Amino acid sequence: MISIIISYYDRENFGNVSANITETCGEIFEIIGVYNPGKYSIGEAYNSGRNQSQYPFLLFLHDDVRFLTKNWGSRFTAHLKDENTGIIGISGSNYVPVAPSGWFVAPETKVQGNKIKSEALALDGVFLGITAKNFDKLAFDENIPGFHGYDTDLSLRAAKLLTNFVVTDIKIEHFSSGNPDKLWLDNNIYIRKKVGSNFQNLYDKTLEKTALLKFISYYYKFYPFNLKSIKETLQFLPKNLGLSGYLEIMLLYLSFFKLKIKETL
């Protein structure tokens, strides 16, 4: 028995996904739609949906998807019956760098392969499955505004207690892609400060450098280059990057410094 919770603002999308679930789920379910034209954060909307739900298995789902797998409901509940399972998703990453990032860090960190179920850390919010019992220990952080970061925060907090998985035997089609903006950046800074990055045993300095360079470049799309902002970004400086790694980071800062000088002339 599955409670499917959807935060939506497009009524046509909600109608389409509801009809598709009815045709494909194959299990007892309820759909709890939370109409949300930007009035609440997605975390608030989802928590509200959970409070209205009655079944032991929860699925938090985007409204612009379509299930391709028939009778996926039994597979969904089977994946969650192990008490050590935290959250299941259909996309996720197995590495959490020191620098703020969303669930996706780099192509090599994306969980994929031929396994039906593979361990993951951060999960994509398009599809998040969890038992009601485990969700009630976590819930979405309502201090995260808007529609970004809620998935990374919840899945990483779950990963501290349980094991998250990417599953491959439930296929969906997603009709939109993410749109990172300043709020995406700010939320991911908040999340990294809150939950940290100490999740994996292996330390990959190449991934750490890649993540930091991406973070710095994105940060200066929205914030001025000054001593305060340098200090803000350097708090996420990873260790053991090697001389060439630190030099590459210094050169990136230098490029923003030169750009600032050019703009003031």
C-alpha positions, 0 to 999 in steps of 0.5 A: 500500500503506497501513498504517492505524494505530488507537489504540483502547480500544473493541473494538466501534468497532475492529471496525466501522472495520476492517470498513468499511476492508475494504469501502471502501479498494480498495487493499492495506492493513494495519490495526495496532490498538494497544489503549490504554485510557489506558495510553499517550498517543496519540502513544506508541501511534501511534509504536508502530504505526508501528514495526510497520508495513510499507507506505510510506503511513501513515494515523493514524485514530480508531477511531470513524469510517466511510468514505463514499467507495468506493475511497478508497485510490488517492486517498489514495496519489495525494495523498501521492506528491508529495515536498513533501507533508507531511500530508493531513487532512480538516479543518484550519486555515490560521492559527496565532495567537500564543496557544495553540490547537488546530488550529481557531482560528475559523470563518474559518480553517477550510480548506474549499471546492471544491478537492480539495486545499487548503493547510493548517497545523494538521490535525485528528487524526481522519485524518492521512496521511503517507508513512513516509519523512516520518513518520520525520523527525518522529514524534509527540512522546511528551512530549505526554501524553494524547489532545490536541495530538498532531495540532497538534504534528505537523502544525505541525512538518511545515508548517515543512518541507513543505506540508500539505493538506486533501483533500475527495475522501475523505469520512468520518463521525466519531461523536464530538467533541472534549472540551477539558479542562485537559490540552488547555490545557496541551498547547497551551501546550507546543506553542506554546512549542515550535513558535511561531506564525510560519507565515503571511505575513498577520498578522490582528489580529482573529484574534489578539485572538480567539484570545488572549481565548479562551485567557485565558478558558479558562486561568482555568477551571483556574488561579487569577488571580494575578501568576504566571498573568497573567505566564504568559498575557501571554507570548502577547500579540500585537503591533499589536492597537491601542488598542481591542484591548488595552483589550478584553484589559485589561477581560477581566483586570479581570473576573477580578480582580473575580471573585477579589475577590468570591470572597474577600469 
